[in-house]
Each structure stands twice: as C-alpha cells, then as structure tokens.
Amino acid sequence: MQVHFEVNKLPVFRNAVLTIGTFDGVHQGHRTIFSQLIKIANELDGETVVITFHPHPRRILNNSEAPSLLTTLDERIKLFADLDISHLIIIPFDYEFASHSAEDYIKNFLIRYFNPKAIVIGFDHRFGKNRSGNFELLEKNGDIYGFQVYEIPEYILNESKVSSTQIRHFLLSGEIKLANELLTYPYQLTGTVIEGDKLGRTLGFPTANLAITNNDKLIPASGVYAVKVKRFKGNQVMVEKGMMNIGYRPTVNGRERRIEVHLFNFSDDIYHETLQVELLFHTRKEMKFSGIDELKEQLERDKKLITSLLESIQ
C-alpha cells in the first residue's frame, strides 16, 4: 500500500476505484465497503484508492461536537496496511476544503486528481459544503464523467448497527467485548510510561502509569480490564499479559483520572517506554474500598480472574 499526503503529487491511477470517508475505527461496516471496492477493482483491472481525512471533519466544522477517536491517524494507516488496498490518500481537512460546493468537489477534486472508473460509498455518505452532495448527485455526474457509483447498505451485526458512534457507546459503557466484535480487533490505547506515586508497589502490584499519546483518543469506561501489552525495543515486539485500571482511585482519594497497567510476572524498568495496550475484557467497574487491605484483597481476586480469562483465549 502506498500512502500519499500531498494531493498535488499523486501518481496517475490505473482505472481508479475509490471510496471516501473518515473511516474512524476501520470497523466491520467499513470493511464491507473495502471488500466491494477490491471486488470492483479486480473486475476493472484497476487500483483501489481510499481517500480519508485528517483531522476529523467535525474537529474543524464543529469542534464542540467532535467525537473522541477510535483510531489515531497512525493506527488507521496500520489497519489499512493490513487490507488489500493499493493507495491511501490522507487529505488535510480544513475550512477551505470544506467550503467547496458538492459540484466543485466532484469536478475539481475527484475528477481532477483521481479520474475514477468507479466510486463506492456507504449508505449515508455526504460531501461538499453543508453536506449537500449525495449518491444521486454522484450518479448524475457519473453519466457526465464516465464513472459508476455503488452504494453499500447499512451493516447490521447481531441486531446492532455497525458504526463508529455505536462502538464509542459500547466503549464508554464498558462493553469492550461488543466494541471489539464490531471493530474486528481489540481496542487499543498507546502511551508513554510516566512516573506515578508508586502506591502499587506497596500493594505488591506495581503499575505502569500511561500517558496517552494522542489527546483526541477515546478513553473507555473506568474500571478494570484484562489486557495484552506490546512493548517495542528496536525491531523487537514483546507481548506481556496484565490488568489495567482506568479511573480516579477513590480508595486513596485520587483526584485525576489515571490509566495504570500491572504486568504479570514482570519487574523490568520501563519508564519512558511506549506501550500498546489491547483491551480484551472489562471485569468490573471502579469501586471504593474501606482501606488499603480490602483494595489489595480485591486486586488479588482481579488478577486471578484475569489470568484465567487471558488463558482462555490463547
């Protein structure tokens, strides 16, 4: 897959079959679009082209309503790289880009830079100023410029609409298994290990305090999670098992929300390392205990349960 950041330096595409969207999460619903994209490209002896935007359009158009992200730009690129996509185009989204009329968007963006043979869109795709462009307008222009338009219907899984909004709802409700099912992979948090107050050590549960790399990343519901953690050293990737707590630590009168990871059977110094945490199970909500002793007893129970859960998916 080739990744392009400058629209003025794009190659000439061979029978481009393209789709357009933010694709936050690159989830199961998005993947139905990509499957159709690849199928049509094979039929036309063409190249698959995915156009996506950064930052999220709502971050520019209405920042107060902008959603937290399921995937950072780097995460999206890595997910696309695992698919059979020829080209990924990252379009910087700003007020100037958003101000183009729908007709101008088709003529001076889609046709000028991509000259597509086919365009594949989701059922609710809108484009151009005030989101005035739709499937019917694309079809009309397809007759003029010589491209076909395919609209993919809404994707439903186990009676649940598959959308980035639904996945965010599941994550914020602590329903990590349902979120992961719609994503098709474990939800991830990536951050740098920073110094904490070292309370975990006194409890026999030393933790790595994680500072999340991207402030726009969605932080799931507070509570305890079973996790797998990837550590990166040069070209090496080491995978550890552990449990993670997200929350305010009410038992010790914590005042700020923290993300703390305890790695099982692990004692290395990992300050300043980058960790990629995969959230697999949400085992309980955050609780306030009568004191340190009760907290320590609960942590022992948490570890026993989470060890069993992680062993069950090996």
Contacts in CASP RR format, 6 or more apart in sequence:
PFRMAT RR
TARGET T0000
AUTHOR 0000-0000-0000
METHOD contacts of the structure
MODEL  1
MQVHFEVNKLPVFRNAVLTIGTFDGVHQGHRTIFSQLIKIANELDGETVV
ITFHPHPRRILNNSEAPSLLTTLDERIKLFADLDISHLIIIPFDYEFASH
SAEDYIKNFLIRYFNPKAIVIGFDHRFGKNRSGNFELLEKNGDIYGFQVY
EIPEYILNESKVSSTQIRHFLLSGEIKLANELLTYPYQLTGTVIEGDKLG
RTLGFPTANLAITNNDKLIPASGVYAVKVKRFKGNQVMVEKGMMNIGYRP
TVNGRERRIEVHLFNFSDDIYHETLQVELLFHTRKEMKFSGIDELKEQLE
RDKKLITSLLESIQ
1 80 0 8 1.000
1 81 0 8 1.000
1 83 0 8 1.000
1 85 0 8 1.000
1 86 0 8 1.000
1 87 0 8 1.000
1 88 0 8 1.000
2 11 0 8 1.000
2 86 0 8 1.000
2 87 0 8 1.000
2 88 0 8 1.000
3 77 0 8 1.000
3 87 0 8 1.000
3 88 0 8 1.000
3 90 0 8 1.000
4 10 0 8 1.000
4 87 0 8 1.000
4 88 0 8 1.000
4 89 0 8 1.000
4 90 0 8 1.000
5 90 0 8 1.000
7 89 0 8 1.000
7 91 0 8 1.000
7 113 0 8 1.000
10 89 0 8 1.000
10 113 0 8 1.000
10 114 0 8 1.000
13 46 0 8 1.000
13 47 0 8 1.000
13 49 0 8 1.000
13 87 0 8 1.000
13 114 0 8 1.000
13 115 0 8 1.000
13 116 0 8 1.000
14 45 0 8 1.000
14 46 0 8 1.000
14 47 0 8 1.000
15 41 0 8 1.000
15 44 0 8 1.000
15 45 0 8 1.000
15 46 0 8 1.000
15 47 0 8 1.000
15 117 0 8 1.000
16 46 0 8 1.000
16 47 0 8 1.000
16 49 0 8 1.000
16 114 0 8 1.000
16 115 0 8 1.000
16 116 0 8 1.000
16 117 0 8 1.000
17 37 0 8 1.000
17 40 0 8 1.000
17 41 0 8 1.000
17 44 0 8 1.000
17 46 0 8 1.000
17 47 0 8 1.000
17 48 0 8 1.000
17 49 0 8 1.000
17 116 0 8 1.000
17 117 0 8 1.000
17 118 0 8 1.000
17 119 0 8 1.000
17 120 0 8 1.000
18 37 0 8 1.000
18 48 0 8 1.000
18 49 0 8 1.000
18 50 0 8 1.000
18 51 0 8 1.000
18 110 0 8 1.000
18 114 0 8 1.000
18 116 0 8 1.000
18 118 0 8 1.000
18 119 0 8 1.000
18 120 0 8 1.000
19 33 0 8 1.000
19 34 0 8 1.000
19 37 0 8 1.000
19 49 0 8 1.000
19 50 0 8 1.000
19 51 0 8 1.000
19 119 0 8 1.000
19 120 0 8 1.000
19 121 0 8 1.000
19 122 0 8 1.000
20 50 0 8 1.000
20 51 0 8 1.000
20 52 0 8 1.000
20 119 0 8 1.000
20 121 0 8 1.000
20 125 0 8 1.000
20 127 0 8 1.000
21 51 0 8 1.000
21 52 0 8 1.000
21 53 0 8 1.000
21 125 0 8 1.000
22 52 0 8 1.000
22 53 0 8 1.000
22 56 0 8 1.000
22 57 0 8 1.000
22 164 0 8 1.000
23 30 0 8 1.000
23 50 0 8 1.000
23 52 0 8 1.000
23 76 0 8 1.000
24 56 0 8 1.000
24 67 0 8 1.000
24 69 0 8 1.000
24 70 0 8 1.000
24 71 0 8 1.000
24 76 0 8 1.000
24 164 0 8 1.000
25 70 0 8 1.000
25 71 0 8 1.000
25 75 0 8 1.000
25 76 0 8 1.000
25 79 0 8 1.000
25 164 0 8 1.000
25 167 0 8 1.000
25 183 0 8 1.000
26 71 0 8 1.000
26 76 0 8 1.000
26 79 0 8 1.000
26 80 0 8 1.000
26 83 0 8 1.000
26 183 0 8 1.000
27 70 0 8 1.000
27 162 0 8 1.000
27 163 0 8 1.000
27 164 0 8 1.000
27 167 0 8 1.000
27 182 0 8 1.000
27 183 0 8 1.000
27 184 0 8 1.000
28 155 0 8 1.000
28 157 0 8 1.000
28 162 0 8 1.000
28 181 0 8 1.000
28 182 0 8 1.000
28 183 0 8 1.000
28 184 0 8 1.000
29 155 0 8 1.000
29 162 0 8 1.000
29 163 0 8 1.000
29 182 0 8 1.000
31 83 0 8 1.000
31 184 0 8 1.000
32 152 0 8 1.000
32 155 0 8 1.000
33 120 0 8 1.000
33 121 0 8 1.000
33 122 0 8 1.000
33 152 0 8 1.000
34 48 0 8 1.000
34 50 0 8 1.000
34 83 0 8 1.000
34 85 0 8 1.000
36 120 0 8 1.000
36 150 0 8 1.000
36 152 0 8 1.000
37 48 0 8 1.000
37 50 0 8 1.000
37 85 0 8 1.000
37 120 0 8 1.000
38 48 0 8 1.000
38 84 0 8 1.000
38 85 0 8 1.000
40 118 0 8 1.000
40 120 0 8 1.000
40 148 0 8 1.000
40 150 0 8 1.000
41 47 0 8 1.000
41 48 0 8 1.000
41 86 0 8 1.000
41 118 0 8 1.000
44 117 0 8 1.000
44 118 0 8 1.000
46 117 0 8 1.000
47 86 0 8 1.000
47 87 0 8 1.000
48 84 0 8 1.000
48 85 0 8 1.000
48 86 0 8 1.000
48 87 0 8 1.000
49 85 0 8 1.000
49 86 0 8 1.000
49 87 0 8 1.000
49 89 0 8 1.000
49 114 0 8 1.000
49 116 0 8 1.000
50 80 0 8 1.000
50 85 0 8 1.000
50 87 0 8 1.000
50 88 0 8 1.000
50 89 0 8 1.000
51 89 0 8 1.000
51 91 0 8 1.000
51 114 0 8 1.000
52 76 0 8 1.000
52 88 0 8 1.000
52 89 0 8 1.000
52 90 0 8 1.000
52 91 0 8 1.000
53 90 0 8 1.000
53 91 0 8 1.000
53 92 0 8 1.000
53 93 0 8 1.000
54 73 0 8 1.000
54 90 0 8 1.000
54 91 0 8 1.000
54 92 0 8 1.000
54 93 0 8 1.000
55 93 0 8 1.000
55 216 0 8 1.000
56 66 0 8 1.000
56 67 0 8 1.000
56 69 0 8 1.000
56 93 0 8 1.000
56 216 0 8 1.000
57 93 0 8 1.000
57 98 0 8 1.000
58 65 0 8 1.000
58 66 0 8 1.000
58 67 0 8 1.000
59 66 0 8 1.000
59 93 0 8 1.000
59 216 0 8 1.000
60 93 0 8 1.000
60 94 0 8 1.000
60 95 0 8 1.000
60 98 0 8 1.000
61 98 0 8 1.000
66 216 0 8 1.000
67 164 0 8 1.000
67 165 0 8 1.000
67 168 0 8 1.000
67 218 0 8 1.000
68 168 0 8 1.000
68 216 0 8 1.000
68 217 0 8 1.000
68 218 0 8 1.000
68 219 0 8 1.000
69 214 0 8 1.000
69 216 0 8 1.000
69 217 0 8 1.000
69 218 0 8 1.000
70 164 0 8 1.000
70 167 0 8 1.000
70 168 0 8 1.000
70 171 0 8 1.000
70 183 0 8 1.000
70 187 0 8 1.000
70 218 0 8 1.000
71 79 0 8 1.000
72 190 0 8 1.000
72 213 0 8 1.000
72 214 0 8 1.000
72 216 0 8 1.000
72 217 0 8 1.000
73 90 0 8 1.000
75 188 0 8 1.000
75 190 0 8 1.000
77 88 0 8 1.000
77 90 0 8 1.000
79 185 0 8 1.000
80 88 0 8 1.000
91 97 0 8 1.000
98 128 0 8 1.000
98 129 0 8 1.000
99 129 0 8 1.000
100 108 0 8 1.000
100 109 0 8 1.000
100 128 0 8 1.000
100 129 0 8 1.000
101 128 0 8 1.000
101 129 0 8 1.000
101 132 0 8 1.000
102 127 0 8 1.000
102 128 0 8 1.000
102 129 0 8 1.000
102 132 0 8 1.000
102 133 0 8 1.000
102 134 0 8 1.000
102 137 0 8 1.000
103 137 0 8 1.000
103 141 0 8 1.000
104 128 0 8 1.000
105 127 0 8 1.000
105 128 0 8 1.000
105 133 0 8 1.000
106 137 0 8 1.000
106 138 0 8 1.000
106 141 0 8 1.000
106 145 0 8 1.000
107 141 0 8 1.000
110 116 0 8 1.000
110 119 0 8 1.000
111 145 0 8 1.000
115 145 0 8 1.000
116 147 0 8 1.000
117 146 0 8 1.000
117 147 0 8 1.000
117 148 0 8 1.000
118 147 0 8 1.000
118 148 0 8 1.000
118 149 0 8 1.000
118 150 0 8 1.000
119 138 0 8 1.000
119 147 0 8 1.000
119 148 0 8 1.000
119 149 0 8 1.000
119 150 0 8 1.000
120 149 0 8 1.000
120 150 0 8 1.000
120 152 0 8 1.000
121 135 0 8 1.000
121 138 0 8 1.000
121 149 0 8 1.000
121 150 0 8 1.000
121 151 0 8 1.000
121 152 0 8 1.000
122 151 0 8 1.000
122 152 0 8 1.000
122 153 0 8 1.000
123 151 0 8 1.000
123 152 0 8 1.000
123 153 0 8 1.000
123 154 0 8 1.000
124 154 0 8 1.000
125 134 0 8 1.000
125 135 0 8 1.000
125 151 0 8 1.000
126 132 0 8 1.000
126 133 0 8 1.000
126 134 0 8 1.000
127 133 0 8 1.000
127 134 0 8 1.000
135 149 0 8 1.000
135 151 0 8 1.000
138 149 0 8 1.000
139 149 0 8 1.000
141 147 0 8 1.000
142 148 0 8 1.000
142 149 0 8 1.000
154 161 0 8 1.000
155 161 0 8 1.000
155 162 0 8 1.000
156 162 0 8 1.000
157 181 0 8 1.000
157 182 0 8 1.000
158 181 0 8 1.000
160 166 0 8 1.000
160 178 0 8 1.000
160 182 0 8 1.000
162 182 0 8 1.000
166 182 0 8 1.000
167 179 0 8 1.000
167 182 0 8 1.000
167 183 0 8 1.000
168 218 0 8 1.000
170 176 0 8 1.000
170 178 0 8 1.000
170 179 0 8 1.000
170 182 0 8 1.000
171 179 0 8 1.000
171 187 0 8 1.000
171 218 0 8 1.000
171 220 0 8 1.000
171 221 0 8 1.000
172 218 0 8 1.000
172 220 0 8 1.000
172 221 0 8 1.000
173 221 0 8 1.000
174 220 0 8 1.000
174 221 0 8 1.000
174 223 0 8 1.000
174 282 0 8 1.000
175 282 0 8 1.000
176 187 0 8 1.000
176 220 0 8 1.000
176 225 0 8 1.000
176 279 0 8 1.000
176 280 0 8 1.000
176 281 0 8 1.000
176 282 0 8 1.000
177 281 0 8 1.000
177 282 0 8 1.000
179 187 0 8 1.000
179 220 0 8 1.000
180 186 0 8 1.000
180 187 0 8 1.000
180 279 0 8 1.000
180 280 0 8 1.000
186 228 0 8 1.000
186 278 0 8 1.000
186 279 0 8 1.000
186 280 0 8 1.000
187 220 0 8 1.000
187 278 0 8 1.000
187 279 0 8 1.000
188 276 0 8 1.000
188 277 0 8 1.000
188 278 0 8 1.000
188 279 0 8 1.000
189 210 0 8 1.000
189 212 0 8 1.000
189 217 0 8 1.000
189 219 0 8 1.000
189 259 0 8 1.000
189 276 0 8 1.000
189 277 0 8 1.000
189 279 0 8 1.000
190 212 0 8 1.000
190 213 0 8 1.000
190 214 0 8 1.000
190 217 0 8 1.000
190 274 0 8 1.000
190 275 0 8 1.000
190 276 0 8 1.000
190 277 0 8 1.000
191 210 0 8 1.000
191 211 0 8 1.000
191 212 0 8 1.000
191 213 0 8 1.000
191 274 0 8 1.000
191 275 0 8 1.000
191 276 0 8 1.000
191 277 0 8 1.000
192 210 0 8 1.000
192 211 0 8 1.000
192 213 0 8 1.000
192 272 0 8 1.000
192 273 0 8 1.000
192 274 0 8 1.000
192 275 0 8 1.000
193 208 0 8 1.000
193 209 0 8 1.000
193 210 0 8 1.000
193 211 0 8 1.000
193 270 0 8 1.000
193 271 0 8 1.000
193 272 0 8 1.000
193 273 0 8 1.000
193 274 0 8 1.000
193 275 0 8 1.000
194 209 0 8 1.000
194 210 0 8 1.000
194 211 0 8 1.000
194 271 0 8 1.000
194 272 0 8 1.000
195 209 0 8 1.000
195 271 0 8 1.000
196 209 0 8 1.000
198 206 0 8 1.000
199 252 0 8 1.000
200 206 0 8 1.000
200 207 0 8 1.000
200 262 0 8 1.000
203 292 0 8 1.000
203 295 0 8 1.000
203 296 0 8 1.000
203 299 0 8 1.000
204 296 0 8 1.000
205 262 0 8 1.000
205 296 0 8 1.000
205 299 0 8 1.000
205 303 0 8 1.000
206 262 0 8 1.000
206 267 0 8 1.000
207 245 0 8 1.000
207 260 0 8 1.000
207 261 0 8 1.000
207 262 0 8 1.000
208 260 0 8 1.000
208 261 0 8 1.000
208 262 0 8 1.000
208 263 0 8 1.000
208 270 0 8 1.000
208 275 0 8 1.000
209 258 0 8 1.000
209 259 0 8 1.000
209 260 0 8 1.000
210 259 0 8 1.000
210 260 0 8 1.000
210 261 0 8 1.000
210 275 0 8 1.000
210 277 0 8 1.000
212 219 0 8 1.000
212 259 0 8 1.000
213 274 0 8 1.000
219 246 0 8 1.000
219 257 0 8 1.000
219 259 0 8 1.000
220 246 0 8 1.000
220 279 0 8 1.000
220 282 0 8 1.000
221 246 0 8 1.000
221 282 0 8 1.000
221 285 0 8 1.000
222 246 0 8 1.000
222 247 0 8 1.000
222 248 0 8 1.000
222 257 0 8 1.000
222 285 0 8 1.000
222 286 0 8 1.000
223 245 0 8 1.000
223 246 0 8 1.000
223 247 0 8 1.000
223 282 0 8 1.000
223 284 0 8 1.000
223 285 0 8 1.000
223 286 0 8 1.000
224 243 0 8 1.000
224 244 0 8 1.000
224 245 0 8 1.000
224 282 0 8 1.000
224 283 0 8 1.000
224 284 0 8 1.000
224 286 0 8 1.000
224 302 0 8 1.000
224 306 0 8 1.000
225 243 0 8 1.000
225 244 0 8 1.000
225 245 0 8 1.000
225 246 0 8 1.000
225 279 0 8 1.000
225 280 0 8 1.000
225 281 0 8 1.000
225 282 0 8 1.000
225 283 0 8 1.000
226 242 0 8 1.000
226 243 0 8 1.000
226 279 0 8 1.000
226 280 0 8 1.000
226 281 0 8 1.000
226 283 0 8 1.000
226 306 0 8 1.000
226 309 0 8 1.000
226 310 0 8 1.000
227 241 0 8 1.000
227 242 0 8 1.000
227 243 0 8 1.000
227 244 0 8 1.000
227 261 0 8 1.000
227 277 0 8 1.000
227 278 0 8 1.000
227 279 0 8 1.000
227 280 0 8 1.000
228 239 0 8 1.000
228 240 0 8 1.000
228 241 0 8 1.000
228 242 0 8 1.000
228 277 0 8 1.000
228 278 0 8 1.000
228 280 0 8 1.000
228 310 0 8 1.000
229 239 0 8 1.000
229 240 0 8 1.000
229 241 0 8 1.000
229 242 0 8 1.000
229 261 0 8 1.000
229 263 0 8 1.000
229 275 0 8 1.000
229 276 0 8 1.000
229 277 0 8 1.000
229 278 0 8 1.000
230 237 0 8 1.000
230 238 0 8 1.000
230 239 0 8 1.000
230 275 0 8 1.000
230 276 0 8 1.000
230 277 0 8 1.000
230 278 0 8 1.000
231 237 0 8 1.000
231 238 0 8 1.000
231 239 0 8 1.000
231 240 0 8 1.000
231 270 0 8 1.000
231 273 0 8 1.000
231 274 0 8 1.000
231 275 0 8 1.000
232 238 0 8 1.000
232 273 0 8 1.000
232 274 0 8 1.000
232 276 0 8 1.000
240 263 0 8 1.000
240 264 0 8 1.000
240 266 0 8 1.000
241 263 0 8 1.000
241 264 0 8 1.000
241 307 0 8 1.000
241 310 0 8 1.000
242 261 0 8 1.000
242 262 0 8 1.000
242 263 0 8 1.000
242 264 0 8 1.000
242 306 0 8 1.000
242 310 0 8 1.000
243 261 0 8 1.000
243 262 0 8 1.000
243 264 0 8 1.000
243 283 0 8 1.000
243 302 0 8 1.000
243 303 0 8 1.000
243 306 0 8 1.000
244 259 0 8 1.000
244 260 0 8 1.000
244 261 0 8 1.000
244 262 0 8 1.000
244 277 0 8 1.000
244 279 0 8 1.000
245 258 0 8 1.000
245 259 0 8 1.000
245 260 0 8 1.000
245 262 0 8 1.000
245 286 0 8 1.000
246 257 0 8 1.000
246 258 0 8 1.000
246 259 0 8 1.000
246 286 0 8 1.000
247 257 0 8 1.000
247 258 0 8 1.000
247 259 0 8 1.000
247 286 0 8 1.000
248 254 0 8 1.000
248 255 0 8 1.000
248 256 0 8 1.000
248 257 0 8 1.000
248 258 0 8 1.000
248 286 0 8 1.000
249 258 0 8 1.000
250 286 0 8 1.000
250 287 0 8 1.000
250 288 0 8 1.000
251 287 0 8 1.000
251 288 0 8 1.000
251 289 0 8 1.000
251 291 0 8 1.000
251 292 0 8 1.000
251 294 0 8 1.000
251 295 0 8 1.000
252 292 0 8 1.000
261 275 0 8 1.000
261 277 0 8 1.000
262 303 0 8 1.000
264 303 0 8 1.000
264 307 0 8 1.000
280 309 0 8 1.000
280 310 0 8 1.000
280 313 0 8 1.000
281 306 0 8 1.000
281 309 0 8 1.000
283 302 0 8 1.000
283 305 0 8 1.000
283 306 0 8 1.000
283 309 0 8 1.000
284 302 0 8 1.000
287 298 0 8 1.000
289 295 0 8 1.000
289 298 0 8 1.000
END
